[in-house]
Structure formats: C-alpha cells, structure tokens
Amino acid sequence: MPLIPEEPQIHESAQGPRATPASGRTAPTPRPVPGPRPAAPSRPGRPGPVRPAPPVQRTPRDAAKPGPSGPAVSAAAAAAPQIQLIPASFESALDAAEETVDLLLESGRAPGDVLVITTGAQHPWADHELSFGEAAYWAQHDAGDDVFYTDAAVASRAATRPVVVVAVNGGPDTAAATVLPLALSRAGALLIVCGDPQRINSVLGAGV
C-alpha cells in the first residue's frame, strides 16, 4: 500500500493502526493565521503617548516684583554722600587734607570736583587768591576749573561739589559743629573729614 505523502515510514506496530486512505480521512483543521495585534487601549483618565509642547519661556509674574526680603534702599539713603574720617590733630589736619586732595587727583578725580573747607587758619592758596580781591577769588570758584579752598566763615557761599574735604585745624569749639553739617550738604558723593575722631563723631554720630 503506498504511504500518505509527507508521512515518515514508521511500522504500524510502532505507530498503532493506520488510518484509512486519504479518501476517508478527516482533513486537519487549518490553524488561523494570526492577524495584526490590536493596539493597547490607553488607560482611562490618562493622555495618549503624545508629548506636550515645551512651555513658553517667560518671566514669572512674581519675579518682576521685589520680594519683601529684598534690600529696600530709599532714594534719600542712596543719595546720601559717603563719609570718611582721617584722624588728625589741629596741627596736622591741614597737611592730612592736602595729602587727601593729592590722592583724589591721582585716583582720577578732576580738580573742579573738590572743595576744601578749613575751620581754623585758611589754606595758603586761599590767602594768596584773596589778596587779589574777593571778586577774583569767587570767580575762580564759579569757574569750577580747580580745587577750591575756603574757610568755615564763608563756606556757605560755596556750591555743591562731588567731594568735600574738611580740615578741622582749629577755630572755636563750635566750628566743627557748624561746618560739618554744612559740608555734608555740599558733598555730592563723598565727605572726607580730617581731624580729631572724638570731636567729629560727637557732631556726625559714632561710626563715621
């Protein structure tokens, strides 16, 4: 008897009784061909795998407003001139003021930026210029081209300059108390006082 195609030649005693010829044999049920797998449904309440667009970069609203912990500097405090103290006696205060002026000019300050006020004896420059008359003396002040030297008695006539240097080199006991507040009002950016620290601090306050 011929064998069924594609079957191996195995003896009946080993495989058991053979089936009838192909005409009486039941055809095997074909296995279904697997189709495409359906996409996994997204979980309810969650968006699909679409990446959101990056957020637009902008300054947060709160960042534009200064926080309460930021430094609150008033306009008056920002406009107040700095104060520096150079310890000196009556005898050495004028020399200290001269050295201070030299340092200011060397650091880049223009001569017209500096006003020097003395409480005792006048600076030699002021004495010399006043010998030509007060009109010529104050004309140089108004020109604003050079360092101007004056004394406490007429300092109220001087205009504001970026830097005021005060030499507490004598005069009456009330001289410092009178001239220092005036000098502070004439200093646009910096007030430098050469004199006795105790006397100066008693006028302007400790920690000058």
C-alpha positions in Angstrom: 0.0 0.0 0.0 1.5 3.4 -0.8 2.3 5.8 2.1 0.5 9.0 2.6 2.6 11.9 1.2 4.9 13.7 3.8 4.4 11.0 6.4 7.5 9.2 7.6 7.8 5.4 7.1 7.1 4.1 10.5 5.9 0.4 11.1 2.4 0.1 12.1 3.3 -1.9 15.2 5.1 1.2 16.5 2.6 3.8 15.4 -0.6 1.9 16.0 -3.3 1.1 13.5 -3.1 3.2 10.4 -5.9 5.4 9.3 -7.8 4.6 6.1 -6.6 6.1 2.9 -6.9 9.8 2.3 -10.3 9.5 0.8 -11.8 8.5 4.2 -9.5 10.6 6.4 -10.7 13.7 8.1 -8.7 16.8 7.0 -6.9 18.5 9.8 -8.5 21.9 10.8 -6.2 24.7 9.5 -4.6 26.9 12.1 -5.8 30.5 11.8 -3.2 32.9 10.6 -2.5 35.5 13.3 -3.7 38.9 12.2 -2.3 42.3 13.4 -2.5 42.7 17.2 -4.9 45.4 18.2 -3.4 48.5 19.8 -3.5 48.5 23.5 -6.2 50.8 24.7 -5.0 53.8 26.6 -5.8 53.9 30.3 -8.8 55.9 31.2 -8.0 59.4 32.5 -4.5 59.5 31.1 -3.5 61.1 27.8 -2.1 59.1 25.0 1.6 59.0 24.1 1.7 62.5 22.6 4.5 64.6 24.0 3.2 68.0 25.1 4.9 71.1 23.6 7.5 72.8 25.7 6.2 75.6 27.8 6.8 79.2 26.6 9.7 80.7 28.5 8.7 83.9 30.3 9.5 85.7 33.4 7.3 84.6 36.3 5.0 87.3 37.5 6.4 87.1 41.0 9.9 87.6 39.7 9.1 91.1 38.5 8.0 92.2 41.9 10.7 92.7 44.6 10.1 90.4 47.5 9.7 91.7 51.0 13.1 90.3 52.0 14.9 92.3 49.2 17.1 95.3 50.2 14.8 98.2 50.4 17.0 101.3 49.8 15.3 104.6 50.0 16.1 107.3 47.5 17.3 109.5 50.3 19.7 106.8 51.6 21.0 106.2 48.1 21.7 109.9 47.5 23.4 110.5 50.8 27.2 111.0 50.4 29.7 108.6 51.9 31.7 109.9 54.9 35.3 109.1 55.6 37.3 110.1 58.7 41.1 110.7 58.7 42.4 111.1 62.3 44.5 114.2 62.7 45.3 116.8 65.3 44.7 120.5 64.9 48.3 120.9 63.7 48.3 118.1 61.2 44.7 118.4 59.9 45.7 120.7 57.0 48.5 118.5 55.9 46.2 115.5 56.0 43.7 117.4 53.9 46.4 118.2 51.3 47.5 114.6 51.1 43.9 113.6 50.7 43.4 116.0 47.8 46.6 114.6 46.1 45.2 111.1 46.4 41.9 112.1 45.0 43.5 113.7 41.9 45.8 110.7 41.4 42.8 108.4 41.5 41.2 110.3 38.6 39.1 113.0 40.3 39.0 116.2 38.4 40.3 119.3 40.3 37.0 121.0 39.9 35.3 118.1 41.8 37.0 119.0 45.1 36.1 121.6 47.7 38.3 122.1 50.8 37.0 123.8 53.9 39.1 124.7 56.9 37.8 125.5 60.4 40.9 127.4 61.6 43.6 129.1 59.6 42.9 129.4 55.9 44.8 127.4 53.3 47.8 129.3 51.8 46.1 129.1 48.4 43.0 131.0 49.7 45.2 133.6 51.4 47.0 134.2 48.1 43.9 134.4 45.9 42.1 136.7 48.3 45.0 139.1 48.0 43.6 139.9 44.6 40.2 140.7 45.9 37.1 138.7 46.7 35.6 139.1 43.2 38.6 137.3 41.6 38.6 134.7 44.4 34.9 133.8 43.9 35.2 134.0 40.2 37.6 131.0 40.4 35.0 129.2 42.5 32.3 129.8 39.9 34.6 128.7 37.0 34.9 125.3 38.7 38.2 124.5 37.0 40.4 123.8 40.1 40.4 122.7 43.7 38.7 125.5 45.7 39.8 126.3 49.2 37.7 128.3 51.7 37.1 128.6 55.4 34.1 127.9 57.6 33.2 131.5 57.9 32.2 131.8 54.2 31.8 128.2 53.3 28.0 128.6 53.0 28.7 130.6 49.8 30.4 127.6 48.1 28.4 125.5 45.7 27.9 121.7 45.9 30.9 119.6 44.6 31.2 115.8 44.3 33.9 115.7 47.0 34.2 118.0 50.1 37.3 117.7 52.3 37.1 119.4 55.8 40.3 120.1 57.8 39.4 120.6 61.4 42.5 122.6 62.1 41.4 124.8 65.0 39.0 127.6 65.4 36.3 128.0 68.1 34.9 125.0 69.8 31.7 125.4 67.8 33.4 125.5 64.4 33.2 121.7 63.8 29.6 121.6 64.9 28.8 124.4 62.5 30.8 123.4 59.4 30.4 119.7 59.3 26.6 119.7 58.7 27.2 122.4 56.1 30.0 120.4 54.4 27.7 117.3 54.3 25.0 119.3 52.5 27.7 120.5 49.9 29.1 117.0 49.3 27.5 115.3 46.3 29.2 111.9 46.7 31.9 111.9 49.4 32.7 113.9 52.5 36.2 113.4 54.0 36.9 114.9 57.4 40.5 115.3 58.7 40.5 115.9 62.5 40.0 114.5 65.9 37.7 111.5 65.8 36.0 112.1 69.1 35.2 115.7 68.2 33.9 114.7 64.7 31.9 111.7 66.0 30.2 113.9 68.5 28.9 116.0 65.6 28.1 113.5 62.9 27.5 110.4 65.1 29.5 107.4 66.1 30.8 105.2 63.3 31.6 107.9 60.8 
